[in-house]
Structures are given as structure tokens and as C-alpha cells.
Amino acid sequence: MGLNWAEHTVEIQAPIETCFAAIIDYETFPSWQSAVVDTEVLDWDDKGRGKRVRLFIDAKIRKVDYTLDYSYAEPERIEWDFVEGNGINGADGHYLFEDLGGDRTRATYKLGLEVGIPLPGPVARRAHKSTLKASVEDLKKEAERRADSSANARKGDPSTKREAKLAEKAGIGKATATAVPPATDRTAEWLAEDGSGSIAELPAHLIGRTASVGRRVAGEGARTARDVTEGAASAGFGVARRAIRAGQGAAGAVTARLRGLTRDR
């Protein structure tokens, strides 16, 4: 019978990398590829991309499934070899992506199928072309959705604003030079003229104060997480990043001060 070939091309308002990332995100196919009922990644390549993938397809005339071995020339080309199938005796083809500039991509899907069930030729060809076209149009919608989502994040979408509000509530702002109290004031208190403190005890004193601050920040972060559900994960990561930067600044200031005190003594 041989392979029945079909091809469809669209232009997508999204970078080529976004298009490529979407079409190899096999495990998400059921949520945005209208013909895909389920997928199963059986093996991965050394870059973490699906190597052998089983796809369950609603081909309109009946449901079929088949397993493909994928190979990549990222981000321009995806090819596959047919392994086995139920209702499909063979599959060959490729996805091509062409960078058009200005965050635009031309995508071409070419697929040859040999069905394993008796069907009139015209019926098989119509079903094949319809399913293939829908697949490419679904990719266009998904890639443009991902591109829009990424653009909104860069512009400061609501989730980013929520992160800033949560950081403010936790008492953690942007890491600046004034965010960390100068070590000299507290050091002077510790190394009082009456001899109540000593340089040998200073590190333990500073470590104790740092641990206390850390516990306070952690407690406030936990309370904030309990108060917020939507966007809690992304906000938590943002707060943690700022806390780490602030901690690094404090550690640098303490280290510099200790070195200066050691030289003075």
C-alpha cells in the first residue's frame, strides 16, 4: 500500500526556540494537541529530550497508537523512525523550523503514514491531511501562547507584582548597600572600652545574630506562604533569591570588618 504523504506549513509569531521546545514537550501534548489522547516517553537522549515516544492518536476514523524514535538537529529539524504501531504500519517524515527574524518562525510538518486497517484511499487521505493540519495549527497556538506568556513575565505581569508584594510583606526588599546595617556600629558595642567583649568572642557573637535574623526571615516567609496560595511558588523563589543576595552582602561586610579588626589588634 505504501505511505500516504501530507504536508502543512504555517507562520508562527514566536521565536524558533519556543516552537522547537513546544513540539518536543511530548508529555504536554494531550493538553494542547487536539488529536493526541495520550503520550508515553519510553526513553530519553543524553540532552533530556524524548528519544523513543509512544503516541495515542484519535485519527477520526479510529484511534491508533504508534512508537517513534526521534532524532534532532536543534532547533531547525526533528525526524523520526517508525518502531511499531497498532492501526499504523509505517510512519516517516519531519518537522522543519525556519527563523524568519523578529521572533517569527515558519513551521513545516511533513508526515507519511501507512494505515493498518482497510480504508478507501480518499477517506484515508482526507483524514490524514485533516489531522496533520490540525496538529500544526495547534502548535502555532501553543507556541504563540508560550511566547506571549514569556513576554508578559518580562514586562512585569501580575505574578511578578505578587512576588514583589510578598517580598515586601516578608520584610525583604531589593538588595542594596543600605539593606544591611553597618557592622561597625554593633562591633563597637561589643568591643566596649570596659572590656566586656573580646575579639576572640566576636565571631560567635556575629554568627548568633546572623542565625537569629535567618530564623526571623524563615518564620516570616512561612507565614507569607500560608497566607498566599496563588503564585506562592514563584514568589517564594523570588523572596529566597533576594534573601540569599542580602545574606551574601552581610557576610561580605562581616568578613571585611573581621579582617580590619585583626589587623588593628
C-alpha positions in Angstrom: 0.0 0.0 0.0 2.8 2.4 0.8 3.0 5.7 2.7 0.3 8.3 2.3 2.0 11.7 2.4 0.7 15.1 3.6 2.4 18.4 4.4 1.3 21.7 6.0 3.1 25.0 6.7 2.3 27.9 9.0 4.0 31.0 10.2 4.1 31.4 13.9 4.6 34.6 15.9 7.1 33.1 18.3 10.9 32.5 18.3 12.2 29.4 16.7 13.5 28.1 20.1 9.9 28.4 21.6 8.4 26.4 18.7 11.1 23.7 19.0 10.6 23.5 22.8 6.8 23.1 22.4 6.9 20.3 19.8 9.3 18.2 21.8 7.4 18.7 25.0 5.6 15.3 24.4 4.2 14.8 27.8 2.1 18.0 27.4 0.6 17.0 24.0 -2.7 15.8 25.4 -3.4 19.3 26.8 -3.0 21.2 23.5 -2.7 18.8 20.6 -6.3 18.1 19.8 -5.7 14.7 18.1 -3.4 13.3 20.9 -5.2 11.3 23.5 -2.1 10.3 25.5 1.7 10.0 25.2 4.4 7.9 26.9 8.1 8.8 26.8 9.9 5.4 26.8 13.5 6.7 26.5 15.4 9.9 26.6 18.6 11.1 24.8 21.7 12.5 26.6 20.2 16.0 26.5 17.0 15.0 28.2 14.8 15.1 25.1 12.4 12.3 24.2 14.2 9.6 22.3 11.5 6.9 22.0 7.9 8.1 22.3 4.6 6.3 22.1 1.7 8.4 20.9 -2.0 7.6 21.1 -3.9 9.4 18.4 -7.6 10.0 17.6 -7.4 9.9 13.8 -11.2 10.5 13.4 -11.7 7.2 11.5 -10.4 5.3 14.6 -8.0 5.6 17.5 -4.4 4.4 16.8 -1.1 4.3 18.5 2.5 4.1 17.4 6.0 4.4 18.7 8.7 6.6 17.1 12.4 7.0 17.6 13.3 10.7 17.4 16.4 12.5 16.3 17.1 16.2 16.4 19.1 19.0 14.7 18.0 21.6 17.3 16.3 24.0 16.7 15.7 23.5 13.0 14.7 19.9 12.4 13.1 16.9 14.0 13.0 13.5 12.4 11.8 10.0 13.4 11.9 6.3 12.6 8.9 4.1 13.0 9.2 1.4 15.6 5.8 -0.3 15.9 2.1 0.6 15.9 -1.5 -0.5 16.3 -3.6 0.6 13.3 -0.4 2.1 11.8 2.0 0.0 9.7 4.5 2.8 9.0 5.3 6.4 9.6 8.0 8.7 8.2 8.6 12.5 8.0 9.9 15.5 9.8 9.3 18.9 11.4 11.2 21.8 9.9 11.6 25.3 11.5 12.9 28.4 9.8 13.8 31.5 11.7 12.1 34.5 9.9 13.5 37.1 12.2 11.6 39.4 14.5 10.5 36.4 16.7 8.7 34.8 13.8 9.1 31.2 12.7 7.9 29.2 9.7 7.0 25.6 10.7 6.5 22.8 8.1 5.2 19.3 9.1 5.6 16.5 6.6 4.2 13.1 7.5 3.8 9.9 5.6 1.6 7.2 7.1 0.6 3.7 6.2 -2.6 2.7 7.9 -3.0 -0.9 9.0 -6.8 -1.0 8.5 -8.7 -1.4 5.2 -9.9 2.1 4.2 -10.8 3.6 0.8 -7.9 5.7 -0.4 -9.8 9.1 -0.5 -11.1 8.6 3.1 -7.6 7.8 4.4 -6.0 10.8 2.6 -8.7 13.3 3.9 -8.4 12.0 7.4 -4.6 12.2 7.3 -4.5 15.7 5.9 -7.1 17.0 8.3 -5.2 15.5 11.4 -1.9 16.8 10.2 -3.1 20.3 9.5 -4.8 20.4 13.0 -1.5 19.3 14.6 0.4 22.2 13.0 -2.3 24.8 13.8 -2.3 23.5 17.4 1.5 24.0 17.6 1.0 27.6 16.3 -1.5 28.4 19.1 0.7 26.8 21.8 4.0 28.4 20.7 2.3 31.8 20.5 0.8 31.3 23.9 4.2 30.4 25.4 5.8 33.4 23.7 3.1 35.8 25.0 3.4 34.4 28.5 7.2 34.9 28.4 6.8 38.5 27.1 4.3 39.3 29.9 6.7 37.9 32.5 9.4 40.2 31.2 7.1 43.2 31.3 6.1 42.5 34.9 2.9 40.6 34.8 0.6 40.1 37.9 2.6 37.2 39.2 5.7 39.3 39.3 3.8 42.0 41.1 2.5 39.5 43.6 6.1 38.4 44.2 7.1 42.0 45.0 4.2 42.4 47.4 5.1 39.1 49.1 8.7 40.1 49.5 7.6 43.4 51.0 5.3 41.7 53.4 8.2 39.4 54.5 10.3 42.4 55.1 12.8 41.6 52.3 13.3 44.4 49.7 15.9 44.7 46.9 19.4 44.0 48.0 21.1 47.4 48.4 24.0 48.8 50.3 21.6 50.2 53.0 19.7 46.9 53.4 22.5 45.5 55.6 23.2 47.5 58.8 26.9 48.6 59.0 28.9 46.1 61.1 31.0 48.8 62.7 28.2 50.1 65.0 27.4 46.7 66.5 31.1 45.8 66.7 31.8 48.9 68.6 29.1 48.0 71.1 30.6 44.5 71.5 34.2 45.7 71.8 33.3 48.1 74.6 36.0 50.0 76.4 35.2 48.3 79.7 36.4 45.0 78.2 33.0 43.2 78.3 33.7 41.8 74.8 36.8 40.4 73.1 37.9 39.9 69.6 38.1 36.2 70.2 34.4 36.1 71.0 33.3 38.4 68.2 32.8 35.6 65.5 30.5 33.6 67.8 28.5 36.7 68.6 28.1 37.6 64.9 27.1 34.1 64.0 24.5 34.0 66.7 23.0 37.3 65.4 23.0 36.0 61.8 21.2 32.8 62.9 18.6 34.9 64.7 18.0 37.0 61.6 17.7 33.9 59.5 15.1 32.3 61.8 13.1 35.5 61.7 13.2 35.7 57.9 12.3 32.0 57.7 9.4 32.5 60.0 8.0 35.4 58.1 8.4 33.5 54.8 6.5 30.6 56.2 3.6 32.9 57.4 3.5 34.5 54.0 3.4 31.2 52.3 0.4 30.2 54.5 -1.4 33.4 53.6 -1.0 33.1 49.9 -1.9 30.3 47.5 -1.9 31.7 44.0 1.6 32.4 42.9 3.2 31.2 46.1 5.8 29.1 44.4 7.2 31.8 42.1 7.0 34.4 44.9 8.8 32.1 47.2 11.7 31.6 44.8 11.9 35.4 44.4 12.0 36.0 48.1 14.6 33.3 48.6 16.8 34.8 45.9 16.7 38.2 47.5 17.4 36.7 50.9 20.4 35.0 49.6 21.8 38.1 48.0 21.2 40.1 51.2 22.9 37.3 53.2 25.9 37.4 50.9 26.2 41.1 51.3 26.1 40.8 55.1 28.7 38.0 55.1 31.0 40.2 52.9 30.6 43.1 55.3 31.3 41.0 58.4 34.3 39.3 56.8 35.8 42.7 55.8 35.3 44.0 59.3 36.9 41.0 60.9 39.9 41.4 58.7 40.2 45.0 59.7 39.9 44.2 63.4 42.5 41.6 63.2 45.0 44.0 61.6 44.2 46.6 64.2 44.8 44.2 67.1 
